[in-house]
Amino acid sequence: MLFKSINLQWLIYLILFVGFAILIRISVMNISLVASGSMLPNHEVGSRIISNQLSWGLNIPWKPQQIMQWSSPQRGDVVLFKNPYDNDHIWMKRVIGLPGDRIQFHKHHLYVNHQRCSFPKRNKEHLPRGQKHFSPTYHIWSSYLEKDWGPIVVPVGAVFLMGDNRGDSIDSRVWGSIPITYLTGKPVLRIWPLSNAAWLSE
C-alpha cells in the first residue's frame, strides 16, 4: 500500500508539472522559428527566438482577445503575431505605426506623422517616440524599386507592421493594419544558432 501511495503521489506531481509547463508554454513564453527572410538583416532565416507573451498583457491563447492589458507596443518594436490572413503561422514584423499615425512612403523615404524616418543610403531607420525622442536606430534593407504609397492612417486598436527587408516582405503594405489583439509576444532571446545567441532589445 505504501508503494502504491508513493506512486500515486509522483503521478500527481507529474501531472501538475506537465500542466504547469503547458500553461507556461501557451501563456508566458514561446519558441518560434524565423521562417522567411522578411526581417533580414536583423533576424536570419532558421533562427529560433524565445518571445515574451506577457509583454503587453494577458491573452486568451486560442483566440485574439486580451484578458488584461498593462502596456502597449511602441514604434520600432519587433513583434510576433497571428496573421488573420494566415492562421497556420506566427509572423514576425516591426511596428511602424500606432493608432492614429499617418504613414507614407515618398521618394524612397518613410514618413511617420510627417517626420522622415529612413536613411536608405545607409540602410538605417529610426521611428518617433514622443516629440523629441526616437527609437534606437536599426538596420533595414531598402528597396529602390518600391513605389510611393500612402498616406495611410492607422485605425484605432491596430498597428502598421513592416518587415526590415523592405523588398521581400509581405506586411501591412499588402494586408493593411493588424489589430493589436493579434500580437502574441515580443522577441527577447535568440537561442539558435548558438553562435548568434543573444538577448534582443529591439
C-alpha positions as CSV (number, residue, x, y, z in Angstrom):
1,M,0.0,0.0,0.0
2,L,2.9,2.4,0.8
3,F,4.4,1.7,-2.6
4,K,1.1,2.4,-4.4
5,S,0.7,5.6,-2.3
6,I,4.2,6.9,-3.3
7,N,3.5,6.1,-7.0
8,L,0.2,8.0,-6.9
9,Q,1.9,11.0,-5.3
10,W,4.5,11.0,-8.1
11,L,1.8,10.7,-10.7
12,I,0.0,13.7,-9.3
13,Y,3.3,15.7,-9.2
14,L,4.0,14.7,-12.8
15,I,0.5,15.8,-14.0
16,L,0.9,19.1,-12.1
17,F,4.3,19.7,-13.6
18,V,3.1,18.9,-17.2
19,G,0.1,21.1,-16.7
20,F,2.3,24.0,-15.4
21,A,4.7,23.5,-18.3
22,I,1.8,23.7,-20.8
23,L,0.5,26.8,-19.1
24,I,3.9,28.5,-19.3
25,R,4.2,27.4,-23.0
26,I,0.9,28.9,-24.1
27,S,0.6,31.9,-21.9
28,V,4.1,33.2,-20.9
29,M,6.7,32.3,-23.5
30,N,7.1,30.6,-26.8
31,I,9.8,29.4,-29.1
32,S,9.4,30.5,-32.7
33,L,11.2,29.7,-36.0
34,V,12.2,32.6,-38.3
35,A,10.9,31.0,-41.5
36,S,11.4,33.8,-44.0
37,G,13.9,36.5,-44.9
38,S,11.5,39.4,-44.4
39,M,13.3,40.5,-41.2
40,L,16.8,40.5,-42.7
41,P,19.4,41.8,-41.9
42,N,18.4,41.6,-38.2
43,H,16.8,38.2,-38.0
44,E,18.2,35.4,-40.2
45,V,16.2,32.5,-41.7
46,G,16.4,29.5,-39.4
47,S,16.9,31.4,-36.2
48,R,15.0,30.3,-33.1
49,I,13.5,33.0,-31.0
50,I,12.0,33.0,-27.5
51,S,9.3,35.5,-27.1
52,N,7.7,37.1,-24.0
53,Q,3.9,36.6,-24.4
54,L,3.2,38.9,-21.4
55,S,4.9,41.9,-22.9
56,W,1.7,44.0,-23.2
57,G,-1.0,41.9,-21.4
58,L,-2.5,38.5,-20.8
59,N,-4.1,37.0,-23.9
60,I,-6.5,34.1,-24.3
61,P,-4.2,31.6,-26.0
62,W,-6.7,30.1,-28.5
63,K,-8.2,33.4,-29.8
64,P,-7.1,37.0,-30.4
65,Q,-8.6,38.5,-27.2
66,Q,-6.9,40.2,-24.3
67,I,-8.0,39.4,-20.7
68,M,-5.8,42.2,-19.3
69,Q,-3.5,44.9,-20.7
70,W,-0.7,46.7,-18.8
71,S,1.3,48.3,-21.6
72,S,1.2,48.9,-25.4
73,P,3.6,48.2,-28.2
74,Q,5.9,51.1,-29.3
75,R,7.1,52.2,-32.7
76,G,10.2,50.2,-33.6
77,D,9.2,47.1,-31.5
78,V,9.7,43.8,-33.2
79,V,6.6,41.7,-32.6
80,L,5.2,38.2,-33.2
81,F,1.6,38.0,-34.2
82,K,-1.1,35.8,-35.6
83,N,-2.0,37.0,-39.1
84,P,-5.8,37.0,-39.7
85,Y,-4.9,36.2,-43.3
86,D,-2.7,33.2,-42.5
87,N,-3.8,31.1,-39.4
88,D,-1.1,28.5,-39.9
89,H,1.9,30.5,-38.9
90,I,3.2,33.0,-36.4
91,W,4.6,36.1,-38.2
92,M,7.4,38.5,-37.2
93,K,7.4,42.2,-38.2
94,R,8.3,45.6,-36.9
95,V,5.8,48.1,-35.5
96,I,6.0,51.2,-37.8
97,G,2.7,52.9,-36.9
98,L,0.4,53.1,-33.9
99,P,-3.3,54.0,-33.8
100,G,-3.9,57.4,-35.4
101,D,-0.4,57.6,-37.0
102,R,-0.1,58.8,-40.6
103,I,2.3,56.6,-42.6
104,Q,3.6,57.5,-46.0
105,F,6.4,56.3,-48.4
106,H,7.6,59.1,-50.7
107,K,10.7,59.3,-52.9
108,H,12.4,56.3,-51.2
109,H,11.8,57.7,-47.7
110,L,9.4,56.5,-45.0
111,Y,7.5,59.2,-43.1
112,V,5.6,58.8,-39.8
113,N,3.4,61.7,-38.9
114,H,5.3,63.9,-41.4
115,Q,8.7,63.0,-39.9
116,R,11.2,61.4,-42.2
117,C,12.4,58.2,-40.5
118,S,14.6,56.3,-43.1
119,F,18.1,56.8,-44.4
120,P,18.2,54.5,-47.4
121,K,21.7,55.3,-48.4
122,R,22.9,54.0,-45.1
123,N,20.2,51.3,-44.8
124,K,19.1,52.6,-41.4
125,E,15.9,53.8,-39.8
126,H,14.5,55.1,-36.6
127,L,11.0,56.0,-35.6
128,P,9.5,58.8,-33.5
129,R,8.7,58.1,-29.8
130,G,7.3,61.3,-28.5
131,Q,8.2,64.9,-29.6
132,K,11.9,64.8,-29.3
133,H,12.7,61.1,-28.9
134,F,13.3,58.3,-31.4
135,S,13.5,54.5,-31.3
136,P,17.0,53.1,-31.3
137,T,18.4,53.1,-34.9
138,Y,18.0,49.7,-36.6
139,H,19.2,48.4,-40.0
140,I,16.9,47.8,-42.9
141,W,17.4,46.6,-46.5
142,S,15.9,49.2,-48.6
143,S,14.2,48.6,-52.0
144,Y,14.7,51.3,-54.6
145,L,12.0,49.6,-56.7
146,E,9.3,50.5,-54.2
147,K,6.9,53.0,-55.5
148,D,5.3,55.8,-53.5
149,W,2.3,54.9,-51.3
150,G,0.1,56.5,-48.7
151,P,-0.6,58.4,-46.7
152,I,-2.3,55.7,-44.6
153,V,-3.9,56.5,-41.2
154,V,-3.6,53.6,-38.7
155,P,-7.1,52.7,-37.3
156,V,-7.9,52.7,-33.6
157,G,-6.9,49.4,-31.9
158,A,-4.4,48.4,-34.7
159,V,-0.7,48.7,-35.6
160,F,1.0,49.1,-39.0
161,L,3.7,46.5,-39.4
162,M,6.6,46.1,-41.9
163,G,9.5,43.8,-42.4
164,D,13.0,45.1,-42.2
165,N,13.8,43.6,-45.7
166,R,11.6,46.0,-47.5
167,G,11.9,44.5,-50.9
168,D,11.0,41.0,-49.7
169,S,8.3,41.3,-47.1
170,I,4.6,40.8,-47.2
171,D,3.2,43.1,-44.5
172,S,0.8,45.9,-43.8
173,R,1.6,47.4,-47.2
174,V,-0.3,44.4,-48.6
175,W,-3.0,43.5,-46.0
176,G,-3.3,46.7,-44.0
177,S,-3.0,47.3,-40.3
178,I,-3.3,44.4,-37.8
179,P,-5.5,44.5,-34.7
180,I,-3.3,44.8,-31.5
181,T,-5.2,41.8,-30.1
182,Y,-3.5,39.6,-32.7
183,L,0.0,40.4,-31.3
184,T,1.3,37.3,-29.4
185,G,4.6,38.5,-28.0
186,K,7.9,40.3,-28.2
187,P,11.2,38.5,-29.0
188,V,13.5,38.6,-26.1
189,L,16.2,35.9,-26.7
190,R,17.8,34.3,-29.8
191,I,18.8,30.7,-28.9
192,W,19.7,29.4,-32.3
193,P,22.1,29.3,-34.0
194,L,24.3,29.1,-30.8
195,S,27.0,31.2,-32.5
196,N,24.5,34.1,-32.8
197,A,22.7,33.6,-29.4
198,A,21.9,36.9,-27.8
199,W,19.4,38.9,-25.8
200,L,17.2,41.0,-28.1
201,S,16.4,44.6,-27.3
202,E,14.9,46.0,-30.5
